[in-house]
Amino acid sequence: MLNPKTSDQNPWAIFLVFLKLGLTSFGGPIAHLGYFRHEFVRQRQWLTERSYADLVALCHFLPGPTSSQVGMALGLSRSGYAGALAAWAGFTLPSALILILFALGITNYGNSMPSGVLHGLELVAVAVVAQAVWGMARNLCPDLPRITLMIAATCFTLLLPTVLGQLAVIVLAAAVGLIAFKPQLDITHDELPLTMSPRAGRLWLTLFLALLIGLPLLAFLSSHQIILVLDAFYRSGALVFGGGHVVLPLLQAEVVHSGLVTNETFLAGYGVAQAVPGPLFTFAAFLGASITSTVNPWLTGLLCLLAIFAPSFLLIAGTLPFWERLRRHRRMQASLLGINAAVVGILLAVLYQPVWTNTIQTPHDFVLALLAFTAIRFWKLPIWLVVFSSALLGTLLPLTY
């Protein structure tokens, strides 16, 4: 049941609440969901524990960043579309602005930085992706059928390393899940405290599909770089299952293979993105500001940020009116089990190529990456501390060659 407290229904008040979380929420999407639960279920009582669990389940079901979608939905429930925008801006803009500033620093002063700093950031990216694979495999591939599906997805992705290959893996995994898995559904639940008309939902979903189909066509017909970039980031945000880490292969294929951003800059930015609070999808702002041919890095960074998050809003606003029906659909849930296993396989393939093969070149590289992985996974050190430590230790690597 929603807390009727009107002061929390003002968009500005919602922005300030989420701004606090955007400045302090370190640790990735799982940690973000914990922060949200503490703030909005236990402290502010915006919704019940069961309703929050249902909302998280919906956002796991959809492509895109789970924690950001939960935040948008919470803002939507309190103050409509203005509340959704306020929640997204408060949670997202702090890390986006930091990453754009870092991109400008690399672009303007990269030659004056010690070479080991950027290499240390690339190495910590290896550790972060490895940790993500480890944790997701334990949660999403707990049995032999899903482990087998994960390995098959890894092999397919490595042998066909294209965006279309990754999409084919997801489609095939959904079909396998539909046939092979029979999930147990929880029938007893509280209804989500979110009400939108089915007509509005259909309009948002139509816009989502129109952009997903129309932007590639527009990019094909136009040679304007902004159109090409908006298409790339919108598709990345619309087609990724599994959260921020899984968007890595899609973005890498779009901006590195096309020559817009160097692989060294890509991995360095990905490493720094681990050290800032807020959603990992703000990495898009760094990439936009890092495009070497852009005239206005700030504008390009913000456009890329909007493009990668736009599908999340459209899907949340479009599916909420139909969620009660979807959550009882056993076949949909079975397909999702297959998709989740394939997502882990895709991420494992990315860990090898390009993250590992382009970064781990010497025993010293492996040692630093292993220490970073151990610090994150087993010592439970804050990721921001590991990132800064790796950048510092990276400056010593050239002295040991």
Residue pairs with C-beta under 8 A, 6 or more apart in sequence:
1 47
1 48
1 193
2 46
2 47
2 77
2 78
2 193
3 44
3 45
3 46
5 44
7 13
8 14
8 17
8 44
8 46
8 78
9 78
9 79
9 83
10 79
11 75
11 79
11 82
11 83
11 85
11 86
12 86
14 75
14 78
14 79
14 83
14 86
14 87
14 90
15 86
15 87
15 89
15 90
16 90
17 39
17 44
17 90
18 71
18 75
18 86
18 87
18 88
18 89
18 90
18 91
19 90
19 91
19 93
19 94
20 90
21 32
21 35
21 36
21 39
21 71
21 90
21 91
21 277
22 90
22 91
22 92
22 93
22 94
22 95
22 277
22 278
23 94
23 277
24 35
24 277
25 31
25 32
25 35
25 91
25 277
25 278
26 277
26 382
26 383
26 384
27 382
27 383
28 244
28 280
28 383
29 65
29 66
29 67
29 243
29 244
29 279
29 280
32 67
32 70
32 279
33 56
33 66
33 67
33 70
36 52
36 67
36 70
36 71
36 74
37 52
40 46
40 47
40 52
40 74
41 47
41 48
41 49
41 52
46 74
46 77
46 78
46 193
47 55
47 74
47 77
47 192
47 193
48 190
48 193
50 189
50 190
51 190
51 191
51 192
51 193
54 189
54 190
54 191
54 192
54 323
54 327
55 70
55 73
55 74
55 192
55 194
56 66
56 70
57 327
58 73
58 192
58 319
58 320
58 323
58 326
58 327
59 66
59 67
59 69
59 70
59 73
59 316
60 66
60 336
61 326
61 332
61 336
62 69
62 312
62 315
62 316
62 319
63 237
63 238
63 239
63 240
63 241
63 311
63 315
64 237
64 238
64 240
64 281
64 311
64 312
64 315
65 243
65 244
65 279
65 280
65 281
65 309
65 312
66 243
67 243
67 279
68 88
68 91
68 92
68 279
68 281
68 309
68 312
69 312
69 315
69 316
71 87
71 88
71 91
72 84
72 87
72 88
72 312
72 313
72 316
73 84
73 194
73 316
73 320
74 87
75 83
75 84
75 85
75 86
75 87
75 88
76 83
76 84
76 87
76 194
76 196
76 316
76 317
76 320
77 83
77 193
77 194
79 86
81 317
84 313
84 316
84 317
88 309
88 313
91 278
91 279
92 278
92 279
92 281
92 282
92 305
92 309
94 276
94 277
94 278
95 273
95 276
95 277
95 278
95 279
95 282
96 278
96 282
96 285
96 301
96 302
96 305
97 285
98 276
99 269
99 272
99 273
99 276
99 282
99 283
99 285
99 286
99 289
99 301
100 285
100 286
100 288
100 289
100 297
100 298
100 301
100 302
102 269
102 272
102 286
103 269
103 285
103 286
103 287
103 289
103 290
103 297
103 301
104 289
104 297
106 113
106 118
106 265
106 268
106 269
106 290
107 289
107 290
107 292
107 297
110 118
114 394
114 395
115 398
116 393
116 394
116 395
116 396
116 397
116 398
117 391
117 394
117 395
118 264
118 265
118 268
118 394
119 365
119 394
119 397
120 271
120 368
120 390
120 391
120 392
120 393
120 394
120 395
120 397
121 267
121 268
121 269
121 271
121 272
121 387
121 390
121 391
121 394
122 264
122 267
122 268
122 271
122 359
123 271
123 359
123 360
123 365
123 368
123 369
123 372
123 390
123 394
124 271
124 274
124 369
124 372
124 386
124 387
124 390
124 391
125 267
125 268
125 270
125 271
125 274
125 355
125 359
126 351
126 355
126 356
126 359
126 360
126 369
126 372
126 373
127 369
127 370
127 372
127 373
127 375
127 376
127 386
127 390
128 245
128 270
128 271
128 274
128 372
128 376
128 383
129 245
129 248
129 347
129 350
129 351
129 355
130 351
130 369
130 373
131 373
131 376
131 377
132 245
132 347
133 344
133 347
133 348
133 351
134 377
135 377
136 242
136 245
136 343
136 344
136 347
137 147
137 150
137 344
137 348
140 146
140 340
140 341
140 343
140 344
141 147
141 149
141 150
141 341
141 344
145 180
145 181
146 337
146 338
146 340
146 341
147 341
149 173
149 176
149 177
149 338
149 341
149 342
149 345
150 341
150 342
150 344
150 345
150 348
151 345
152 345
153 169
153 173
153 341
153 342
153 343
153 344
153 345
153 346
153 349
154 345
154 346
154 348
154 349
156 165
156 168
156 169
156 172
156 345
157 165
157 166
157 169
157 249
157 345
157 346
157 349
157 350
158 349
158 352
158 353
160 168
161 253
161 349
161 353
162 253
163 235
163 250
163 253
163 254
166 249
166 250
166 253
166 346
167 239
169 342
169 345
169 346
170 239
170 241
170 339
170 342
170 343
170 346
172 342
173 338
173 339
173 341
173 342
174 335
174 336
174 338
174 339
175 335
175 338
176 338
177 334
177 335
177 336
177 337
177 338
177 339
177 341
178 331
178 334
178 335
178 338
180 334
180 338
181 334
181 337
181 338
182 330
182 334
183 330
183 333
183 334
183 337
185 327
185 328
185 330
185 333
187 328
189 327
191 324
192 320
192 323
192 324
194 320
195 321
196 317
196 320
196 321
197 321
198 321
198 322
200 317
200 321
201 317
201 318
201 319
201 320
201 321
201 322
202 318
203 318
204 314
204 315
204 317
204 318
205 314
205 315
205 318
205 319
207 314
208 238
208 311
208 314
208 315
208 318
211 234
211 238
211 310
211 311
211 314
212 234
212 235
212 238
212 311
215 227
215 230
215 231
215 234
215 235
216 231
216 235
218 227
218 231
219 227
219 228
219 231
222 228
225 291
225 293
225 294
226 300
226 303
229 260
229 288
229 291
229 300
229 303
229 304
229 307
230 303
230 304
230 307
232 251
232 254
232 255
232 258
233 251
233 254
233 284
233 288
233 304
233 307
233 308
234 307
234 308
234 310
234 311
235 250
235 254
236 247
236 250
236 251
236 254
236 284
236 308
237 247
237 281
237 284
237 307
237 308
237 309
237 310
237 311
237 312
238 311
238 315
239 250
240 246
240 247
240 250
241 339
241 340
241 343
242 340
242 343
242 344
242 347
243 280
244 279
244 280
244 281
244 283
245 280
245 347
246 343
246 346
246 347
247 280
247 281
247 283
247 308
248 270
248 347
248 350
248 355
249 346
249 347
249 349
249 350
251 266
251 283
251 284
251 287
252 263
252 266
252 350
252 354
254 260
255 261
255 266
255 287
255 291
256 262
256 263
256 266
256 354
260 287
260 291
260 292
260 293
261 287
261 290
261 291
261 292
263 354
263 358
265 290
266 287
266 290
267 355
267 358
267 359
269 283
269 286
269 287
269 290
270 283
271 387
271 390
271 391
272 286
272 387
273 280
273 282
273 283
273 286
274 280
274 383
274 384
274 386
274 387
275 383
275 384
275 387
275 388
276 282
276 384
281 308
281 309
282 305
284 301
284 304
284 305
284 307
284 308
284 309
285 301
285 302
285 304
285 305
286 301
287 301
287 304
288 294
288 297
288 300
288 301
288 302
288 303
288 304
288 305
289 297
289 298
289 300
289 301
290 297
291 297
291 300
294 300
319 326
326 332
359 365
359 369
360 366
360 369
362 401
364 397
364 400
364 401
365 397
368 390
368 393
368 394
368 397
371 393
372 386
372 389
372 390
375 381
375 385
375 386
375 389
376 383
376 386
